[in-house]
Amino acid sequence: MSTYLRLQTANLKPEMVSRITAAYEHALQTLCVKDRDDPLTEMVAGKVIRIARTEILAPAEIAALAIKELEMS
């Protein structure tokens, strides 16, 4: 898990942390990012956290939207 993700989820409810972590892992797997020191992991974490704080609950949907936003950047 990225340092950014760990720091940003420190004070959240366990359900939210679980949802964010699942979405983060799903996004990294979809993007084929294996190196957790890759700078892309921090960008993915930021997008996932921002999207997870909306009304979107499904980790797969959060991951898909995060990837879509990264592609647009």
Secondary structure, 3 states (H helix, E strand, C coil): CCHHHHHHCCCCCHHHHHHHHHHHHHHHHHCCCCCCCCCHHHHHHHHHHHHHCCCCCCHHHHHHHHHHHHHHC
